Each structure stands twice: as C-alpha cells, then as structure tokens.
C-alpha cells in the first residue's frame, strides 16, 4: 500500500509530542515539539513561510502538547502546552496566551473531556494527580491516582468518563472523582487510546499491546520492541476502528480490534514519533498521519485501504500460482537434464563402438549405441582404500569416461561442517581424497561426483554411499611378533601417528562383540517401545483417575453416609495409582519467612519446572532446572506486587539420560497477599497502626476475605488475630478483627496498609470508610519535607528581597549616570557604571 501523501518537516520531532489543530478554524496544521524548547507548526495551505513551517519559542522543557477547542462553540483550536511546572493555552493565530497556570505536580499528558454539566475540561495528568481546567484556566476538577500518570483516554460509549494509565501498572476508570474499576497490568501503562463503543487499546513499557472492552480483555500480544505511538483508525473502511501501533524500530502496524491480527504494515527509516488523524488535504475525510523521529510524514487515506485484505488475498494467490509454475519448470528442467545425460552417454557409446569396429554399418552402430546407453564403464568407481605408504585411508575416485570436475562428500562425525568439497584446477580422471575423521565413529559417506569437461555448461552428477567403519582411520601396515610372544600381532598406525597392536586372542571376540552391540540396540528399541506404551497408559490412567475422583466427589455429595472403604474402592477403580503423579503445593514457610512452591515426585524424578504467571515474575515466567533430577523441588515465590494470579506449573519428569520426558501441568491459585507468611503472635508490634469500625454483622465476610486473600484457614465465626511477615522486606503485619466490628491493622508499610484497605473495601462493597491512621515514620518524613520546603521558601524570600534591593540600586545608578552624561561629566558617568 502506498501513502496518499508524504513530505519531510526537516526537523527532529519528540516522541508523543505531535498534534493537529485548526488554529484559524479552517486549515489543519501539524504541530510538533522539537529541540530547544521550540514548537513548529506546518500548514500545507500557507505560502507565507519557507517550507510552510513556522516556529514558536516556549523557552521551557515541553512535556506534552495538544490542539483542542476550549469551549464546544469555539470556532478555532488553541495549543495546550504542558511543562514540568506550568500548563497554558496558546492562541497560535493571535500569538498570545489564553491562560497560564502553575501546576506543582507537573504535566506528563493532556486530554480533553466533558464534565457532568457538558463543559469541556482540559485534563492534565502529573505526579499522582489529575487536574481539570475550564476555558478560562480555572481549576474545576481534581483527584489523585496511585502513581505518576503516563496516559489518558476516554471511550465513545462508556459510563466511565476517564481512563488513566500510570507507572504502578494500573489502568483506572474514573467516573467523576471516584475510581470505578482498576485493572492491573504487567508493566507501566505508557499508551491508551479510545476505540469504538467501550473498547480501548493499551500499550505497556515492556512492549505488550492489546484491547479491552470495559473490564474484559479481548486480546493482547507481547513483543521485544518498545511502543512509541498508539492510535485508532478505520483504515480498511469496514466500520470498525483498528489499532494502529508505532514502534521504535520504525515499523507501523495496523491490527484488527477483535484478534490482533496484523492487517497492514509499513516501515520508516527511524523510530515512529507519533500517529495522529486529521483532514489534512481538505478532502472531507480524515487521513491517518504518521510522523517519524527525523521529521518524515506519511498520510494514509481510508479509501486507499479498502482493498487491503483483497490485495493480500491476490498476493497469496499469485504466490501460489508462482509456486506451482516453479514446480512445473523444475520438473521440466529435470527431464531436460536427464535427456541431455542420456544423449551424451549414447553419443559416447557410439564413438566407442565406431572405434572398435569401423566396418559395422551405421544402423548397427546406432542399435549398439541404444543398447548400451547405460554402459557401466561410464560410471566412475569409488573406493575407500587404506594406504600403507601414506599411513591413511583414502577415497579413490576413478572415471574412465567424463573427467572429474569436483567431488562433494557429506558425512556426520567425519568433517567439521559435516561436508567436504574438492575442486581440482582442471578436470582429472582420478582423484584421491585423504579422509581424516574428527572422531572414531561409523558413518555413511554420501559422495557426489560431478563429471564434465571444464567448458561444459551441463555436468553429470553421480551419487554413491560408502560405509565408513568406526576405526577405518587405522591403516593395517604390518603383522609381526612385535612383543616376542611367539605369535604374530596385527599392527595398525593411524594418520596422526598413533600405533595399536591386536593379538589373535583379543580379536576372537570382534564378531561376537558386534553381535552383542546389535542385540543391545534391539533390546533398547524394544524397551523404548514398551516405555512409550507405558507412557500412553499412564496418560490414560491420569484421565481415568480424574474422572474417578470427580465421580467420587459427586457420590459423596449425594450420600454422605457411605463408608470410607466404599469411597476408597471407588477411587481405586482408576487404572493408574495417583501416587505416580507429583504433588504440587504452595506452602508458607515460617522458618524462611516466605511462601514456597513444593513439588514432590514419588515416581520419575523432576528434571525441570516452568511456571507462567502474570504480576508474579518479571517476564511473566520462571524456570528452574536442577543440575541432576531430584525427587523434591522447593521454589521460593516472591511476587512483583500484591495481586491474585493463576500459576501455570509445568513439571518435566524423567531421568537425566531420558530422551522422552513426561510433562505434568497444574494450575495453582496465588492469593493476593500470599507473600505474607503467617507467624507466631509473639512478634514485636509495628509502630504504625490503622483502626476503623465495621458493622458487626460484616465480620463473617471479613474472615472470608482473609481466607481468600491470605494463606490462612479460619472458621467463619472466629475472631481474627493474625500476625504475618512480608517475604519481600521482612516487615511485620498484624491484623486484629474483633466480633464487635473493630479492626486494627499494624504495619510500618503505608503502601501495604493502603492495599489492604482498598481490597477489603472493594470486597465489602463499601463506598466510604472512616479510619484513624498513625504512622510516625511517615509523618516524620513528611515533617522533614515540610521543613525543607519552609527553608526553600525562606531562601526564596531572601533572594527576592535581595533582587529587589539590587534592582532599586541599579535604577538609581542608571539615573545618576544619565544625569552625568547630560551635563558632560564623563568621568563621573564612568565611575557610576563601573
């Protein structure tokens, strides 16, 4: 697919800092942030400036830009600019600021959305805060989020107004100031873009992209590249917006919203800086505009994209037809080569017959030629010959017909690259190739001899297979009584000078040894077949066992009065013993203060274990491969964050020498706070506490919440008095829930306490919860920060005062110097200026 238009801005463009706005209300202008705190605007319909580009100096570090209307009735766009400390609206057409505001938390991203009154708000995301401004710059919205805001978007059809991605791996849905949904991802949420309905696309810092429909993930894909741009656009004109992804490699991908299949792909020489959409050519329809980091711009029109799928199908059909044509031509070429080969042999045999009998008629010669078209003399002889003189084994190839142009030999264990080629300068009738193997091993030498004159275009290729014996590199040279034992020995010298002698008594068992080796191979083959059959039976037995256990549970539910012996007999009806299956458990280890995955196998030993899980491991997977197979393997699990997940455990069973291994899969539930290991109550109390009151009737649900999220098993009507240790940092956590509804949480980690409260409130469906928190260490840090801020304010006040004094002094001196100049007192004026 070819771009509808392309041009070059001749300036570098910062990643993600590109927008399109109609600053005069008519023409779409591409606006980009570049080096030196500058913004340049490209207007394709303007002829006033060179290359249709005009520059504006912001004189600050630019962190985000967006072109938007400040009110729904506005006729033109303004440029919204964010810096580390400020946010302002700039009227490009009037070259003036509409408003200018200080933002203490900085600006990392800008989005625009309507509030409940229908007013447009310019939303600014910064350090843990989200601020909304109206058209005059007045702050009309404020809320907080868990970490630095990296991306924001909104969907066309959703009850949630704003969707925010942050550095804490969370995607949060906001309705007003309240969070209605939180989705935990596997890395920083760097990109978000709204799509059709309630669908939206997302991109993570680790290269993962995907699409959500509300809280349901439709698909996701992970790559090794980094995302630089994300956009949605109906490029194939099918009525649904596709996900457009830009990568740091310069690749632009168009992916379907439902499966994530790549529909279209293009490549830029440098990284993609941004992807926007606008009616840039005044054609009445939006174009997809892709901008690279070096300033190259390409635009794609939907009308051109309608035939993407049909074009792909046409390309696939063409490839199929070309493949069929290639096969037909290859067959024709082989037939042509065979015909030339037969013709050459016939001509050669005809010449030989004419030399032998010149008196024979031409018809006899022709019949003789046809009858000997496959004369064995035309085929070269290939032999492996031990050369006693040179002390080596040689491959001797002799051709009585066409000369030898080249020889190629293929063999395992003989040559370094499993092949060897010889190409004499001129074709020869005999070629001697010394064979010096890499190791003592039997092998098949596949010898390809290329026959033909030096000037021949078409050559004849003869193939032959020669058996290379295990010790063929030992050349028998002499037999003598070398040890004075009264009997002759067979003396063999290898190509590298090694000498071995064999006595008749030692050689008697050669054949029997070979027969024993063959018998052992046969027995191993039979053993392999038996083990394969046993493996299949074992797999079938596991299935039968699972069905039997399932039926047993159902029967126990139907009749609890059955005896244990009956249940045992029902379970034992399975064809395989359940003991042969390894046991996989998540066990809290109080001694080591961590939760461990313990895998025990009473049958085959454990060769390796692979675990797949989101939010637990850095790359969503973890592998353990002991040096030798073991019967028990203990794997400590220390998660990246507090989140529930499914551990997909794959256990590979088998001996170290086994070629075929058994793989057992199991899924283990990782609880949200499973990294907190229960310990004895005698542990010292943390200094920080959080207390709150719940309804007494909800305490049963609190106990259920503890059982679901922690590695504990409490009775529903029991009082919860628990102590835990965090496997990550060793900090103590204590949780006390009385039957009256009074709850006390003790921990010095304010983040963990916040996670506990939020998870508990979500489970109990609480909209608000009053609590009293005491965190001396955190308040001490906060007080130190306030003291530093106060010191900075005092320093700033002092500097401001000194600057004012200096300014007044300068004004006075300038006035005196000007008075001296007027009355021609040059010397006095010089002293004043000095």
N, C-alpha and C positions, 0 to 999 in steps of 0.2 A: 504494500500500500504506500502511495506517495503522498507527502504532505500537501495540503491545499495551498499553503504559503510558507515561506521561510525567509528569514533575514537575520542579520547579526547586529547586536547592540554595540559591539566594540568596547564593552566594559565588563568587568567581572561582576558577578551577582552573588549575593549572600544567600545561603540555603534558607528556604522558607520565607524569605522577605521579599515577596513579589505579590502584587495585587493589580487589579484592573478597575479603573473608575472613569466615570463620565463627569469630569470636572467642569465642563461647560454645558452639561446637560444633554449633549448630542453625541460627541465622539468618544469612543472607548480608548483610553490611554493606558499603556503598560507602564507600571511604576515599580521600580526596583531599588533596593538599598545596595550601596556599593561601599568601597573603602573610603576612609577619611571622614566618616560621619555624613556622607552625602546621599541624597536620593535623586535619581534621574527619572524623567518621565518621557516615554516615547509616544508621540502622537503621529500615527501614519497619515493623518489628513492635514497635517500642518506643514507649511513650506517656509516658515519663518526662520528656523534654526537649522544648523548643519546636521544632517542625518536624522532630522525630526526629533532630536533629543535635547531636553533642557534639564539643567542641574539646579538643585536646591541644597544649601548648606544647613544641616541640622546642628552641626558642631557638638554632637554628643554621640555616645555609642548607641546605635539603633538596635533594639531587641525585637521589635515587631512592628509591622505596618499593615493597614487595611483601609481600602477605599469603601465608603458607605455613606448613606444619607443619614442625617441627624434626626430628621422627622419624616413621617410617612408621606407628607405633602411636599417635601423638598424637591426641587427640580434638578438639582445637581449634587454630585458627591463631594465629600471632603476627604482629606487624607488623615486617618488616625495614626498617630506615631507613638510608640512606646519606647522608653529608655529605662535604665536601671533605677531612676529616681522620679521620672516625670511621665505624664500622659497628656497629650494635647491634640487638638483638631486643627488641621492646617487647610485653609482655603487656597488651593493651588491657583485658581483662576484670579483671585484678588491678591494673592501673595501676602496673606496675613493670617494670624492665628484667630480661630473662632473662640477657643478657650484653652487654658493652660493650667494643669493641675499637678500638684506634687503627690506622688504615690510612694509611700515609705517602703512598701514591700516589693517594689519594682514591677515591671511589666514583662512577662515572658510570652504571652499570647493574647490576641484580641478577637472577640467575637461579638456579633450583634444579634439581639433577640428582643421580642416584645414582652412587656410585663403584663400583669393581670388587667391593667387599665388600657392595654393596647398601645402604650407608648414605646417607642424604640429606645432600647438601652444599649449603650456600648459597654460590653462586659470585658473586664481586664483581669487576667489571671496572673498571680505573682507568687510570692513566698507564703504558702499555706493560706492564702486569702483570695477571695473573688469579690471584685468591686464593680458596681454598675453606675454609669453616669448618664444623665439625660442630655438634651441638645445644648443646654447652657453650661454643662460641666459640673452640675450639681450632683453630689453623691446621693443616689436614691436606693441603692441596694448594696448589701454587704453580708458575706458569710465566710465561713472558714472551711478548709478541707485538710486532709491528713498530711499532705506534703506539698512540695513545690508543684505548681500547676504547669504542665507541659503542653496540653492540647485541650481544645474545647470544640464542641459542635452541638447541633440540635437536629432533630428529625422532623420530617414533614407532618407525620401523623403519630403523635405520642402525647400522652398526658404529662410526661416529664418535660419540663422546659429546656433544661440544660444538661449536657453530658460532659463530664470533666475527666481527663486522664492526668495522673500525677506520678511523681517519682516513686511512690510507695507501692507500685504495681497495681493500683486500684483504678477501676472505672466506676465513677459515681454518677447516679442520676439524681438531679435536683428538681424539686417542684417548689418554687419559691426559694426559701432559705433552708428547707428541710431535705435531707437525703432520703430518697425513696427506694433506692437499690444500689447495692455495692457488688461489684464483680472483681474478683482477684485474678490477676494475670501472672505471667511468669517473669516479667521484666518491666522496665519503665514504659509507660504508655506515652509514646512520643507523638503519635498522629491519630486523629479522629476525623471522620468525615461523614455527614449525613447522607442517606440514600433514600430510596422510595419507602413510603409508609413509616413503620417504626424500625426499619433496618438502618444500620450504620456500620461503616468499616473502621478497622483499627489497625495500628502498626506499633510494634514494640521495638525496644532498643536492640534486642538480640536477633532481629531480622524476621520475626514472626508477623504475619498478616492474617486477617480473617474478617468475617462478617457476623454481626449479631442481629437478631430480630428481638428487640426487647432484652429479656434476660437469657434468651436461648441462643447459643452459639450455632450458627449454620455450618460454618466450615472454618478451618484455619490451615495455614501452610507455613513451614519454617524453612528459612534459607540461611546461608552463611554470609550474605551481604547485608548492608545497612540501608534502611529506608531513608530517603531524603525528601519524598513528596508523596502525598496521598490525595486523591480526588475521586469524585463520582461523576459519571457522564454516560449518556446513552449513545455510545459510539456506533453500535450496529443497528440503530433505529428499530429495535424490537419492542419498544415501550417500557423497558426496564433499564435502570442505570447500572452500568458495570463499575467495577472497582479499578481505578487507574492508579498504578504504583510506579514511582520513580526510585531508582536505586543509585547507590554511589558508584556503581560500575558504568553508569551512563545508559542503562537499559530502562526502557519504558514498557510496562506490561499492562495489557487490558485483560482483566479476569472476570469471568461470569459471577454474578452475585450468588447463585444457588450452589455451585460446586467448586468454584475457584479455578476452573479450567482456564488456561491461557488462550484467549481468542486471537490476540494480536500482539506483536512485539516489534519494537524499534530500538535503535541504539544510537547514542550520542558519543562523540569522542571524549567528553568529560562528564563528570557527575551531573545528575539532574538536580537543578536548584529548586524548581517549583513547577506545579501544574495548576493552571487556572482555566476558567472558561468565560467567554465573552463574545459578543457580536463585534468582532474586530474589523470585519470588512464591510459592515453595514449591509449585510445580505439578508437581514431579517431573521437569522437563526444563529444560535451560539456555536462557536468553534471551540475545540479543545486546544489549549495553548500550552506548550511545554517549553520551559526555559532551562538551558544548561548553565553550569557554573561559569563558563567563559563567555556567556552572552549570546549563544546561538538560540534562535527562536524558531519553532516549527508549529504550524497550526493544522489541525485535522478537522475536517467537516463531517458531520453525520451522513450527509448524502453520499460521500465517497465511501463510507464504511458499511453501507447496506449490503454489499456483496462480499464481505469478509469471509463468511462461512462458505458461500458458494464458490469463492475463489480458492479456498483451502481444499474443498472437495474436488474442484477442477485440477488443482495441482497434484492431489493424491492420485486422481485418475490418470493424469499424464505420466506420473512416476510409475504407476502400474503398467501402463502401455509400453513405456520405455524399457521396463524390466523384462516384459515378455519379448519385446523386439531384440533385446540384448541376448536373451537365451536362444532365440531362433538364430541369430547371427553367430553365436558361439558354436551351436550345433553345425551350422553350415561351414564354419571355419574348420572345425574338427574333421568333417567329411572331406573338405578340400585338402587338409594336411595329409589325411590317410591316403587320398587319391594320389597326391604327389609322391608320397613314400612308396606306394605300390608301383607307380610308374618308374621311379628311379631304380627300384630293385629289378623290374622287368628289363629295363634298358641295360643295366649292369650284367644281368644273366645272359642277355642276348649277345653282348660283346664277348663274354667268356666262351659262349658256345661257338661263336664265329671263329675265335682263335683256335679252338680245339679241332674244329672240322670245317675248313673252308669249302669243302666240296659239297656240303649239305645245301639243300635248296633253302630259299628264303622262307617258304612256307613251313619247312621243318624247323628252321631256326625260330620262327615265330611260335610254333607249338611248343618247342623246347623251352622257350622263354616263359610262356604262360604256365607250363607245367612245373617250373622251378621258381615261381615267384616268391616262394618262401624258403629259399635255399638256406640251410643252417650255416653255411660258410659266411653269409653276410652278417651274421650276428657275432658281436665280439665275445671273447672269452674273458671271464672274470674269476680270478682265483685268489685265495689267501694262501701265501707261500711263506713258510719260515725260512729266513735267510741266515744260514750259519756263519757265513763270512762277515756280514754286516751286523750280526747279532740282533736281529729284529724280525718282526713279522711284517710282510709287505703285501699290499693289494696290487696284483699284477693284472692289467687290462690290456688285451691284445686284440686288434682289429685287422682282419685281412682284407676288408672292403674299404669303406669310407674311413678316412683318418679321424683320430680323436681330437676334438676341439676343446673339450672341457669335461670335467668329472665333478659331480656334487654327491657327497656322502652324508646321510642323516643317521644318527645313532645316539642313544642315551648312554651316559656314563663313559663315553669314549672321548668326545670332544668337548671343549669348554662351552661352546654355544650350541651343542648338540648337532652341529653340522660342520662340514669341512669341504672346501672347494679348491680344485686345482685347474689352472687355465694356462697351458703352455703357450709360449710366444707364437709358435707355429704348430699347426696340427701334426700329430705323430701317430704312428701305427701301434706303438706300445708305450704304456705309461705305468711307471712303478711308483706306488704311493706308500711310504712307510707309515704304519699305524702304531702310535704310542698312546695307549689309553690313559685316561685320568685315574681309573681305579680298576681293580680286579673284579670284573662283573661281566656276566653273559649279556649279550645284546644282539639285536638284528641290525646289520648294516644295510640300509636302503641305498643302493648305488644307482645313480642316474648318469649314464654315459651319453654325451652329446657328440654325434658324428656329423661330419660335413667338412667341405673344403673351406679355406679361410675366406673366400669370396662368396660363399653360399649365403643366400638370404634365408632359406628354409633349411633347417637341420633335422636330423633324425635323432630321437631320444630313446635310448634303450634302458629299461629298468631291470634291476635284479636285486635279490635279497640274499645276503651272505650271513651265515651264523658265526658270530664271534664268541669263542669259548671263554670261560671265566679266566683261565690262565694262559690265553693264547699269546700274551706278550712274552712268555717264557719260551725261548727257542732251544730245542734239543740240539746239542752240538756233539757231544761225545758220550761214550759209555766205557767205563774203566773201573778197575778195582782201586778206587781213589783212596780208600781208607785201609787198604791191606787187610780186608776182612775175608778174603778168599772168594768173594763173589763180586761181579760187576755191579756198579751203580749207574743210574741214569743221571747225567749232569746237565742242568739247564741253566743258561745265562740269560738274564733279561736285558732289555735295551739300555737300562741305566747302570748296568754292571753288576746287578745282584745275581748271586750264584746259589742254586739249590740242587741238592742231590737226593735221589729217591732210590731206596733199596727195594729189591723184589718183594721182601716180606711186607713192606709198607704199601706197595702198590696192589697187593692182592685184593684189598677191600675197596678199590676205587668204584668198581661197578656196584658192589653191594651198598656203598655209601650213596651213590646216585639213586639207587632204588629206594633207599631209606628216605632220602630227601623227597623223592616223588611221593612216597607213601605219606610222609608228614604233610605235604601240601594238600594231598587228597583228604586226609583227616581234618585239616584245618578248614578246608572248603565245606566239608560236611558239618563241622562244628559251627561255622558261620551260618549255614542254612538253618540249623537247629536253633541257634540264638535268635535269628530273625523270626522264626516261627514262635519262639517263646515270647519275644517282644510283642508280636501281634496279639498273642493270647493274653499277655499282661495288660495291654491297652484295652482289649475287650473286657478283661476282668475288672478294670477300674470303672468302666462304664456300667457293668453289671452291679458292681459294688455300690456305686452312687444311686442306681435305681433301687437297690435293695434297702439302702439307708433311708431313701425318700419314702419307700413303701412302709418301712418300719415306723417312721415318724407319724405317718398318716394313721397306721393301725393303733399306735399309742394314743393318738388323739381320740380315736373312735372308742377305744376300750382301755381305760387306764387300769382295769382290774387284771389284765393279763400278767402272767408271771414273767420274771426276768429271764427265765430259761427259754420261754417261748420267744421272747424278743431276741435273745441271743441266737436261737436256731434260725429265726428269720434272717438275721444279719449274716449268719454263716452260710446261707444258701448261695451267696455270691461265689463266683468261680475262682476269685483270687483273694488272698489274705490281705486285709487292709494294712497290716504291718509293713508290707513291702513298699507302701507309699510313704515318702518322707513327711515328717511333721513340720509345719511352719507356724511359728508363734511370735507375737510381739510381746516381749516380757520386760516390765520395768525392773531395772537392776538397781537396788538401793545402794549396794556397795560401791558400784562405779558411777552412781548418780546419772544414769542415762537409760533410755529405752532401747532395747536391743531386739533385733530380728534373729531368732534362734531357729536354725534348720537342722533337723536330725534325720539321718537315713540309716535304717537298720538293714537295708539290703545293699544295693550298689552304693559305692562311695560318691561323695559330692566332688565334681570336677570344677564347677564354676556356678556362679549365681549372678543373674542380671535383674535389676529392679528398675521399673519405669514408674514415675510419679510426677505430677505437677506440684509446684510450690515446695517440694522437699529437697530436690537436688539442683545444682547449678545448671546442668544441661538436661534436666528432666530425666536423667538416667544415671545408674550407678552399677558398676560391675566389680565383682570380687573373684579372683582366680588364684586359689592357693597353689603353692609350688607342687604339692602332692595331693591327690584326692584324700578327703577326710570324711569321717562319719558324722561329724557335727561342725557346724559353722556358725559363728556368732558375729553379727554385723551391727555395730552401733549406728543408730539413726539420729542424726542431728539436723532438723529441718531448717530451711532458709527462713521461714516465717511461720506464724501460728495460723494454720489453715488446714481444714479437713481435706483428705485426698484418698484415692484408692491406690494401694501399692500393688502393681502387677509384678509378681515374683516368678521368674523362670529359673528353675533348678535343673542343672545339667548333671546327670548321673552317668557314671561309667568309670572303668579302670583307666589308668594313665595310658595304657597301650591300646585301648579300645578305639576302633575306627568309627563305629556307630555308637552313639550315646542316646540315652533316654532323657527327654525333656519333660519336666513336670511344671505345669503352670498353676498358680493360685493367686487370688486377689485378697489382700488384707486391708481392712479399713484402718486408716490412720486418723485418729481423732484430732480435733482442732488443737487441743492443749496436751497431746500425748507426750510432748517433750518434757512435761513436768512430772517428775517421778515421785510417787508417794513415799514419805519418810516418817520416822517416829515423831511424836509430838514434842519431844524434848529439845528440839532445835531452837536456837535463840530467836526471839521475835524481831522482825524488822522494825525500824524506827517509824516508817511511814504507814499510815492506815487510811482506810476509806470506809465509812459507815453509811448505811441507808436502811430505810424501813420499807418492807413489802407487806402486802396483805397476808395474814396468817394462812389463809386457805391456799395461797400460791406456793407454799413451802414444799409441797409434794412435787410440784413441777420443777422447783429449784433442784431438788435431789435428782430428778430425772435428767435435768440439764447437766448436772455434774457427771452422772453415769455416761451420758452421750459424749461429752467433750473431754473427760479426763479418764485416766486409766484406773478407775475405781468401780466398785460394785456395791452400792449402798442400798439398804432397804428403803422403801418409799416413805415409811413413817418415821425414819430415824433422823436424829439431829446430825447435821454435817459439821464435823470438827476435823478438818484435814490440814496436813502440812505437806508441802511439795518442795522439790529443789529443781531449779531450771537447769537442764542439761547443757545449755549454751554457755551460761556465765556463772553457774553455781549459786545464784541468789535464791533466798528462801521466799516461798509464798505460803501464806496461811489463809484458810477460808473457813469462817465460822458462820453457820446459818442456824439460828435458833427457831424453835417451833412457833414463837411469837411473831416471826417475820423480821426480826432484827438480824442484819447481815453485816459482818465485819470482814474486810479484806486487808491483809497486811502484806506489803511488798514495797521495796525501795525502788522498784522499776515502775515509773509512772506510765510508761507505754503499755506494759503488760496489764496494769490495772485498767487502763482505758479500753484495751481489747476485751477484757473480761466483762466490763460493764456493758459495752456495746453489744457483745454477743448474747449476754443474758437478757438485755432489754429487747433485742430482736426476737429471742425465743419466747419471751413472755408477752410480746406484742405491746410493749409499753411505749407511749409517745413521750412521756416525760418522767424523770426520776430525780427527786431531790436527794442530795448526798452531801456529806461533810468529809472533806479531804484534808489530811495533814501530811505534808511531805517536806520535812525540814531541809533535806539536802537540796531539793529542787527550789524551795523558797530562798535558800542561801545563795544558790547560783543566780536566781532571779534578782535578789537584792544586790549581788555583786555587779550584775549587768546594769541595774538602775544607777548604782554608784558611778560606774564608768560613764554612763550617759550623762549624769549630772556633771562629772568632771569635764566631759567634752563640751557640754553647754556652757560651763563657766569659761573654758578656754575660748570657745567661740565668741562669747560676750566680750571677753577681754580683747580678743583680736579685733572685733568690730569697733570697740571703743578706740583702740589704738589707730585703726584705719581712719576713723572719723577725725581724730586729732591730727593725724598726718595730712589728711585731705584739707582740713581748715588751714593748717600751716602752709601747705603748698599754695592754696588760693591767695593767702596774704602775701607770700613771697612773690608770686606772679604779678600781683597788683603793684607792689613796690618796684619790681624790676621794670614794669611797663612805664611807671612814673619816671624812673631814672632815664629810661630810653627817650622819653618825650622831651626831657629837659637836657638831653645830650650829655648825661653823666655816664659815660660808657664804662668807666672803671667801677663805679658803684653797681651798675647793672650786672657786670661780670661776676662780682663778688656774690651778689644775691643768687644768681643762677648756679654758682659753684657750691 
